[in-house]
Amino acid sequence: MAQPQVKSEAAVEVANKKLIIVTGFGPFVGHEDLNASWEAVRLLPDELTWHGHHFKLEKREVQVEYDAVDKAVDEIWSHNPELVIHCGVHGSASCIHVEKLAYNHKFTRPDYARQHLPKASACLVNCHSTIDDNHTLHCGLDVDKIVQVVAESCECTPTAINDAIQSTFNVEPETLTVLKSSDDVGNYLCGYIYLKSLDRNKDRTLFIHVPPINCPFTSEETKEVVLRIIEECIRQLTENTKELC
């Protein structure tokens, strides 16, 4: 008779950890060498402990292609994660943008593989009846609260302010904002992946736009802000559902 298998303490510990998946994008036009989103995401720790709650952080690079996003979203949500954070680079941003919503129209641009999305809109699984008159899906997390808490607690300050950055973004070092909320995720792959994941679970999905590397934040600084955002998301989820405990 086969002996019952006894899980090791390490295996039990891993099984008890909740899963958080964080994605960044790969290269695309204008960002062929490095994508600031993935450079920050890949620096995140593999594990996170918040007020006694233990999480595994799984980091994934997604190619800037509609088909790749479709496959990634399907695979991500098959694991029933506690939280999904998508990150992308915003070429003209001077701070981190925490996005409130995504809209399902005007996906007219070809992806990095030069493929177009049929009908310029996404095929949604769950939200055909809940998408509003403006073709938008809204994040169920309190984005304004996320921005407020992180802005008050984050000690991250830019180290790469120079004359070129000040001229480009018309900001002074002492007035630079670390992050802000946004309702314009765009109509390219950033908006597409956000829409697809909001469709799966709007209460456990968030999108973060990061500025280009050293404009003005280093990848390490951007990573620290993303980590603070993740912690605030965990706090909100913990308050909203005791099952997370």
WOUR-V350189 format. One record per backbone hydrogen bond with DSSP energy under -0.5 kcal/mol. NH is the residue of the N-H (numbers start at 0). CO is the residue of the C=O. E is the energy in kcal/mol with one decimal. If there is no record, write none. Layout:
nh=NH co=CO e=E
nh=NH co=CO e=E
This chain:
nh=6 co=4 e=-0.6
nh=11 co=7 e=-2.3
nh=12 co=8 e=-2.4
nh=13 co=9 e=-2.2
nh=14 co=10 e=-2.3
nh=15 co=11 e=-1.7
nh=16 co=13 e=-1.1
nh=17 co=53 e=-2.2
nh=19 co=55 e=-2.9
nh=20 co=82 e=-2.3
nh=21 co=57 e=-2.8
nh=22 co=84 e=-2.6
nh=23 co=59 e=-2.1
nh=25 co=61 e=-2.3
nh=27 co=30 e=-0.5
nh=30 co=27 e=-2.8
nh=35 co=33 e=-0.6
nh=37 co=24 e=-0.6
nh=38 co=34 e=-2.2
nh=39 co=35 e=-1.6
nh=40 co=36 e=-2.5
nh=41 co=37 e=-2.7
nh=42 co=39 e=-1.1
nh=43 co=40 e=-1.8
nh=47 co=54 e=-2.3
nh=49 co=52 e=-2.7
nh=52 co=49 e=-2.1
nh=54 co=47 e=-2.8
nh=55 co=17 e=-3.4
nh=56 co=45 e=-2.7
nh=56 co=54 e=-0.5
nh=57 co=19 e=-3.1
nh=57 co=55 e=-0.7
nh=58 co=56 e=-0.6
nh=59 co=21 e=-2.4
nh=61 co=23 e=-2.9
nh=61 co=59 e=-0.5
nh=63 co=26 e=-0.6
nh=64 co=62 e=-2.4
nh=68 co=64 e=-2.3
nh=69 co=65 e=-2.5
nh=70 co=66 e=-2.2
nh=71 co=67 e=-2.4
nh=72 co=68 e=-2.9
nh=73 co=69 e=-2.0
nh=74 co=70 e=-2.2
nh=75 co=71 e=-3.0
nh=76 co=72 e=-2.3
nh=77 co=73 e=-0.9
nh=78 co=75 e=-1.4
nh=79 co=76 e=-1.3
nh=81 co=18 e=-2.6
nh=82 co=18 e=-1.0
nh=83 co=203 e=-2.7
nh=84 co=20 e=-2.6
nh=85 co=83 e=-0.5
nh=85 co=205 e=-2.9
nh=86 co=22 e=-1.8
nh=87 co=207 e=-2.1
nh=89 co=209 e=-3.0
nh=90 co=88 e=-0.6
nh=92 co=89 e=-1.6
nh=95 co=177 e=-2.3
nh=96 co=208 e=-2.5
nh=97 co=179 e=-2.7
nh=98 co=96 e=-0.7
nh=98 co=206 e=-2.4
nh=99 co=181 e=-3.0
nh=101 co=136 e=-2.2
nh=103 co=134 e=-3.6
nh=104 co=102 e=-0.9
nh=106 co=119 e=-2.3
nh=107 co=105 e=-2.0
nh=110 co=114 e=-2.7
nh=111 co=63 e=-2.8
nh=113 co=110 e=-2.1
nh=116 co=106 e=-0.5
nh=117 co=115 e=-0.6
nh=119 co=116 e=-2.0
nh=120 co=117 e=-1.2
nh=123 co=121 e=-0.8
nh=130 co=126 e=-1.6
nh=131 co=135 e=-1.7
nh=134 co=131 e=-2.1
nh=136 co=101 e=-2.9
nh=138 co=99 e=-3.0
nh=139 co=201 e=-2.9
nh=140 co=201 e=-0.6
nh=142 co=140 e=-1.4
nh=145 co=141 e=-2.1
nh=146 co=142 e=-2.4
nh=147 co=143 e=-2.3
nh=148 co=144 e=-2.9
nh=149 co=145 e=-2.5
nh=150 co=146 e=-2.5
nh=151 co=147 e=-1.8
nh=152 co=148 e=-1.7
nh=153 co=149 e=-2.9
nh=158 co=215 e=-0.6
nh=159 co=215 e=-1.1
nh=165 co=161 e=-2.4
nh=166 co=162 e=-2.3
nh=167 co=163 e=-2.5
nh=168 co=164 e=-2.7
nh=169 co=165 e=-1.4
nh=170 co=165 e=-0.6
nh=174 co=171 e=-1.5
nh=175 co=171 e=-0.7
nh=175 co=172 e=-0.9
nh=179 co=95 e=-2.2
nh=181 co=97 e=-2.1
nh=191 co=187 e=-2.0
nh=192 co=188 e=-2.6
nh=193 co=189 e=-1.8
nh=194 co=190 e=-2.3
nh=195 co=191 e=-2.3
nh=196 co=192 e=-1.9
nh=197 co=193 e=-2.8
nh=198 co=194 e=-1.9
nh=199 co=195 e=-0.7
nh=200 co=196 e=-2.5
nh=203 co=200 e=-1.1
nh=204 co=201 e=-0.6
nh=205 co=83 e=-1.9
nh=206 co=98 e=-0.6
nh=207 co=85 e=-2.9
nh=208 co=96 e=-3.1
nh=209 co=87 e=-2.9
nh=213 co=216 e=-3.0
nh=214 co=211 e=-1.9
nh=214 co=216 e=-0.6
nh=221 co=217 e=-2.5
nh=222 co=218 e=-2.5
nh=223 co=219 e=-1.8
nh=224 co=220 e=-1.8
nh=225 co=221 e=-2.5
nh=226 co=222 e=-2.4
nh=227 co=223 e=-2.0
nh=228 co=224 e=-2.3
nh=229 co=225 e=-2.4
nh=230 co=226 e=-2.1
nh=231 co=227 e=-1.9
nh=232 co=228 e=-2.3
nh=233 co=229 e=-2.3
nh=234 co=230 e=-2.1
nh=235 co=231 e=-2.3
nh=236 co=232 e=-2.6
nh=237 co=233 e=-2.7
nh=238 co=234 e=-2.1
nh=239 co=235 e=-1.9
nh=240 co=236 e=-1.9
nh=243 co=240 e=-1.4
nh=244 co=241 e=-1.4
